[in-house]
Amino acid sequence: MSLSLVQSRALLGLEAAAVTVEVHLANGLPSFTLVGLADVEVKEARERVRSALQNSGLEFPNNKRITVNLAPADLPKDSGRFDLPIALGILAASGQIDAGKLAGYEFAGELSLSGELRAVRGALAMSLALHASHVVTQLVLPPGSAEEAALVPGAQVYRAQHLLDVVQHFLPQATDAPAPEPASGWSRVSAVTHMQEAHYPDMADVKGQLAAKRALEIAAAGGHSLLLMGPPGSGKSMLAQRFAGLLPPMTTDEALQSAAIASLGGRFVLAQWAQRPTCHPHHTASAVALVGGGSPPRPGEISLAHHGVLFLDEFPEFSRAALEALREPLETGRITISRAARRADFPAQFQLIAAMNPCPCGYLGSTHKTCRCTPDQVARYQGKLSGPLIDRIDLHVEVPAVASSELLQAPAGESSADIRARCSAARERSVSRQGVTNQALQGQALERYLLLDEAAAKFLNVAATRLGWSARSTHRALKVARTIADLAGAHSTQVGHVAEAMQYRRALRTS
């Protein structure tokens, strides 16, 4: 009988829990049993591992009773990440590699039938978990996953292209035998020590729409959500797709968090490292696709847009359940997915940019085309958006159609770089003053850092009473006013800042 232990990790949400792969070889009727709450993908590893060992010229113990346990037993395991540690465990238990040399290493990788290693999801989350545990452990991963894990500062990551590359590194060695030559497919991956410059579409491409650009600037400076409403072809999508370029550059922590979620969802691309994501789901997306779910739980679009932008075009066309699911994450910046057997928490600090037409035909209030919708049709269309959801969107902006003369003859607009410089300066003022962006101010912190003039307070009080605003609407208008004051470099929030903020809380038009 022989027993070997190999370390790996399982993903549950953004948490990468340590998993010990235990392999036991015993005499008896030949069998290959895999236990430890393994999903179907993991159980199929039996055939992949068998074929990979045999096709690589290694010995598979066909005459033994093989038991593989993935500990802890109550932790769900999924995906093909355990193929490599299972194969190494079998080789160590059968004496083909040195089990003692495996200490201090963690492994993950899917095996092809020929023994080639394939990339797996969540490599960055695994590397972050090792970094957070402050344990010096070397991570062995396939190409693609290794470069991703090396983004974590101080990570010790090795890239292996084939099972034989890993085996050669852990061969048993006699005391008088020379050290084996390093495998050509085994290499140390250098950590990324600098943040690359991100590239976004330029706001200079958008001509006209000065009011909408101003609203986007305020949203970028204060972290506010935004609703764009206008007829078809007025430029709503162009504006939203360029919004990420107005946000300040990502910090290393923000880039790692965003990339870890993208890796967990299988969307991470190394070329987009440190670039703020813009997620643009189709309006047929379900509530689970937006907020996350499944078994095991996977991140949804709001989490994939963490520290970036969630752009919802054709806003009223989304299902009611999907839209109402956004209400809590818009307030808390997190989403908790609870199931009967498990629970997963995902961050969701996204900026919502929504776009919609004012009516079903799209031309309500247009000076170029006549709207053919009845008041009831307009009311039903806009009624798809509930009051509590609209109340949670800080800025409501009308985007009128651009005249052909302005479109063809107007010069290029202001570049994203210039607008981003003002937004970054305003955000630095707010963060240095209060530690968070203006959108995140709550309770007593809002009263302490608002610095509202007496005249501005009286003005807002009268206006909010006449307009019938809720407490949430009033507070959100105050946050926007504080952002406008920061953009202007003002110490206090004045009447002019409040007046501009109030124009972004207009109700939807129904006639």
N, C-alpha and C positions, 0 to 999 in steps of 0.2 A: 504494500500500500504506500501511496505517496500523496503529499498535499502541497499545493503552492498557492501563494497569494499575490494578486496583482491589483494595483490601485487605478481607479477611474472615477468619473463623476457622472451623476444623473441630473437632469434639468427639471426643476419644478418652478415654473414662472422664471424669474430672473435669478433664483437661487440655484447654485450648482452644488448639490450635496455630495459628499465623498461616498464612493461605493467601492467595496472590496470584492474583487472577483476571486472566489475560492474554487479551486479545482482539485477534485479527489479522484485518484485512480485506484481501483480495487479489482481483485479477481472475481470472477463470476460470469454470468451470462453477459455477452457484449451488449452495451446500451450507451446512450448519450442522453442524460437527463439534465434539464436546465430549470432551476427553481429560483424564486426570489421576486415574485410579483412582476414578471416580465411580460411585456406586450407582445403581440404577434410578430412585430418586426424583430424583436430581440430573440424570440424562440426560433425564428428562421435562421439565426446565426449558426445553428448546428450544421446546416448543409453548406453554408458559405465557408465556414471555418474548415470543415472536412476537405472540401475541394481545394481551398487555398493552400492548405498544408501539403496535400498530395501533389498538386501541380507545381509547387515550389521545390519539390524534391525532398521534403521533410517527412518524417514518419508520423503517421496518425495511428494511435494505439487502438486498432480495430478489435483486438482481443481482450480489451479491458472494459470494466464497468466505469464509465465516466460520469461524474456528478459535478455540475457547475452551479454554485450558489452565488447570487448577487445580493450582498448584504449592505444595508439592513433590509430585512425581508418585507417590511411594511411600506417601503418607499417605491412608488411606481417607476418603472424603467421603460423607456421607449427609444426608438430609432436604432440605427445600426452602429452606434458609437462603441458598443461593447464587443464588436467582432475582434478587434486587435487585442484587447486585454484577455479575452477568452482564449484566443489562439496562443498567446504567450504563456498563459496559465497552463495549458495542456503541454506545451513544450517544456516548461519548467518542471511540471510534475513527472514527465517522462524522462527527465535528465538530459534533454537536448540543449538546454541553455542553463546558465547559472542562476538559480532562484535568488541567491543572495545579492546579485548585482541589480536586481529589480528594485531594491529598496531605494527610496528617494526619487522615484520616477512615477509619473502618472501618464496613462495612455488613453487615447481615444482614436477611433478610426474605423471606417467601414471597409471590409475586404471584398474585392472582386474574386471571382472563381480562380483567377490566375495568380492571386496574391498581391495585386496592385492595391494601394491604399487610396480611398476616396474621401473627399472632404465631408465634414459633418456639421450640423447646425450647432450654434451656441459655443463655439470655441472661445470667443471673447469673454463670454460669461464665465466659463471655466477658469480662464486666466485671471479674471477679476476676483473670483472666489479665492484662488490661491494667494493672490496679492493681499486680500483682506485678512486672510488667516495668519499672515506673517510667518509662514512655514516655508523654508527653502526647499522647493520641490521643482524638479525638472519635468517639463511637459513635452511629450512626444506626440506629434500630430501629423496628418497627411498634408501634402501641398495644398495651398489655399486656406486651410484652417490654421496652419502654423503662422503664416504672415499676419493673419487676423489677430491671433493671440499675442503676438509680439508687440502689438500696439500698447499694451499695458506697461507702464514704466517699471523697469527692473525685472521683467519676466524672463525666465530661462526656458527658451522654447527650442526644440529640435524638430527638423522636418525630415520625414522618411517617406520615400516614394513607393517602397515595396516591403513586403513582410520580411524578405531576406535581409534588407538593410537593417532592420531592427534586430533580427536574430543574430547577425554577425557582430553587433555591438555587445551582445550579452552571452556570447559563447563561453563555455567553461574553459579555463586556461590553466595548464599545468605550471608549476612554479618555475620550471626550467625552459618553458616554451616561449618563443618570442611573441610579442604582442601582435595580434592580427592587424592587417592593413584596414584603415577605415573604409566603410562602404561608400561607393560613389554617390548613392542616393541618400546618404545621411549627412546632415549639415546643421550647424547652429544658425538660427535666424536672428539677425540683428534687430534690436528694438528700434522703433521709430522715435527719434529724439526731437523732432520739430513738427510744428503744425503747418500743413501745406495750405496754400492760399485757395480759398473756395471761389468758384466761378458760378455766377447766376445770370439769368437774362437781365438786360439793362432796362431801367425805367425810362431811359431816354427814348426808347422805341415808341412810347405812348405819347401821342400828341393831344394837347388839350387836357380836359378833365382835371383842372387845377384843384377843384374842391375835393375830388376823390383822392388825389395824390396827397393833399393836406391831411385827410383822414387817415390814409395809410401811414404817413409819417408819425402822426400822433399814436396810432396803434403800435407801431414799431418801437417808439420811445418808451411807452408805458406798459407794454405787454397786453394790450386790450384786444378784445374780439371785435369783429367788424362784419356788418351786413351791407352788401352792395345791391342796390335795386335799380333796374333800368331796362329799357327795351332791348331786343336782340341786336347784337352787333355793336353795342355802345362801348365795348372795351372792358367789361367786367372781368372776363377770364384773363385777359392780358395783364391787368392790374394785379390780380391775385397771384398769378404765376411769377410775378416779379417781386412780390412782397418779401420773400426770404432774403433777397439781396439788400434789403433795408435794415435787417437786424444786425446787431453787433456780432463780431466774429465769435465763434464758439471757444470756450475755455477747454482745457484738456479734460476736465471732469465731465463737462457737458458732452464733449465729443465721444468719450468712452461710454457714457450712459446711453446715448443715442445709438452708437454702433452696436452695443451689446443687445439692445432690443431688436435692431435690424438683423443681427446674427441669429437671434433666437427665432425670428420669423423667416429665416433663409433668404433675406434680401440684402445682406451687407455686400457692398462692393468697395474694394480697397481704394479705387480711384475717387470715391465720394467721401473719403475720410475727412472729418472736420467740416463737412458741408451740411448746413441745416436742411433737414428733409422737408419736402412738400408732398404730402399724401393727398391724392385726388381720387377718392373712390367714386364709382358710378352710383347714380341715384337709386339703382335697384339693390344696392348693398343692404344686407340684413342688419339687425341690431347686433348679432354676434360678430359679424364682420367688422362693425365699427368699434365696439367696445372690447371685443375679445371673448373667448369661450372655447368650448370643445373639451375633449378628454384625451390626454391631459390638456389643461388650459393653455391656449396660445394668445399672444398679444393681438389686439385689434388695431384698426387704423389710428385710433386716438393715441395709442401707445407708440406705434411706429412713427408718429409725428412728434414724439417727445423732444422738446427743445427746438421744435420746428413749426411747420404750418400745416393745418388741416383745412383743405379747400373743398367745400361742398357746393358744387355747382347745381343749378336747378333745385334749390333748397326745399321748396314745398313738395317736390316730387318724391323725396325720401319717405319711407313708411313712417307712420306716426310713432311706432314703437322704437324705431332706430333714432328718431330725433329726440324723443323724450329720454332715451338712455344717455344723452349727452349732458343733461342738466346737472347731475351730481359731479361728473369730472370737470365741468367748466368751473365749478366752485372750489373743489378740493385739489385738483391736479393729480389725482390718483384714481385707480379703478380696482375694486376688489371683486374677483370672480369666485363665487362660492358654489361648490358642488357637494353632493352628499358625502363623498369620500375624501375630498381635498379642497384646498383653497389656495388661490394665487393672487398676489398683489403686483400690479404693474404701475409704473409711473405714467402720467399722462399730462404733462405740463406743455400743452400745445396752444397755439394761437389759432382760433377759429376765424376763417375768412369764408363767409357764405355769400352766394350770389343768387339772385332770383329775378324773374320778370314781375312787373306789378300786377299782372292779370293773366288769364289763360292765353290770350292772343299775344300779349306782350306789349301792347301799344297804349296802355292807359296813360294819359297825360302827355303823349307824344305830340309834337308839333308837325311831324312829317307824315304820319299815318293816323287814320281814325280807328279808335278802339271799337270793336264790335261786340264786346262783352256786356252783359246786363249787370246791374248792381249785385244781384244775387250770385251770379257766377264769380264776380270779383270777390265778394265776401266769402264764398265757399273756398276759393283758391287761397286767399290769404288766411282763412281760418284753419288751414292745415297746420299752421304754425301756432302753437299754444302761447298764451300770454306769459306763463312762467319762463318759457324758453326765450322768447323775444326779450323779456325783461333782463335776461342774463347776458345779452349781447350789448356791449358798451356803446358802440358807434353804429348808427343807421345812416347810410349815405345814399342819395339818389345819383345815379350815373346817367345823365342825358345822352342822347345820340349826338355825335360830332358832325357838324356840317361838312360837306364835301370840300368847300373852299378852305376850311381850317385844316382838314386832313391832308390836303395836297400841298398847301402853301406854307403852313406853319413850320417853323424851324424845329429841330429836335428838342425834346424836353430836357429837364435837368437830369443828370446822370444819377444812377443808384449810389455811386461812391460819395457824391456830395450830400445826398439826403442821409445816407448811413452815418456820415460824420456827425451831423446834427443829432441824429437819434442816439448815437453812442454817447455823445457828450451829455445829453439830457438824462439818459439812463444812468450814467456814472454819477450825476448829481443826486438822483433819487436813491441809488443804492448806498452811496457814501453817507447820506443823511439818515436813512431808515433801515438799511440792510436788505431791502427787497424792492422789487419794482412797484410802481404805484398801483397796478392792478391787484397786487397781492395784499394791499393794506386792509386790515380788518379791525373792527371794534375801536378800542381806545387808541390804537396806533394811528388809525385814520384821523381821529380828532387831534392827536398830538402833532402829526407831521403835515397836516393839511395847511395850517397857517392861513386860515381864511380871514380876510378883512371883514370888518363889521358891515360895511356897505354891501359887500358881496354876499354875506350871509343873509341880510334882509332881502336882497334881490332874489336869491334862490328860494327863500322861504315863501315869498309871495308867488313866484312863478310855479313852484311845485304844488302849492295849494290850488291854484287856478287850473293847472293841467291835470290834477288828480293823480300825481305820481305816487308809486309805492315807495316804501323806505329803501328797497333795493335800487330802484331807479334813481332816487336822490343820491344815494351813496355812490353809485356808479358815475353819475354826472360829476360828482365832486372829485372822484379819482381822475377822470378825464381832464377836469379843470386843473388839477395839480400837475398833470403831465404837460398841458399847454403852458403852464407857468414855468416848468423846467425847461421846455424848449425855448422860451423867451429869456431864460436866465434870471427870472424874477425870484425874489426871496419868499414873497407871500402870494397867496392866490387872490386875485383881484376881480373886480366886476367884469372886466373885459374877458378874462379867462373863463369865468363862469358862463357868460353869455355865449361864447363860442362853443363851450361844451354842451349847452342846452340845445343847440340846433342839431346835435347828433342824436337826440333822443326823441325825434319826431315819430308819431304813430304812422303806421302804414295807411296809405290812401285807399279808400274804398269807393271813390266816385270821381 
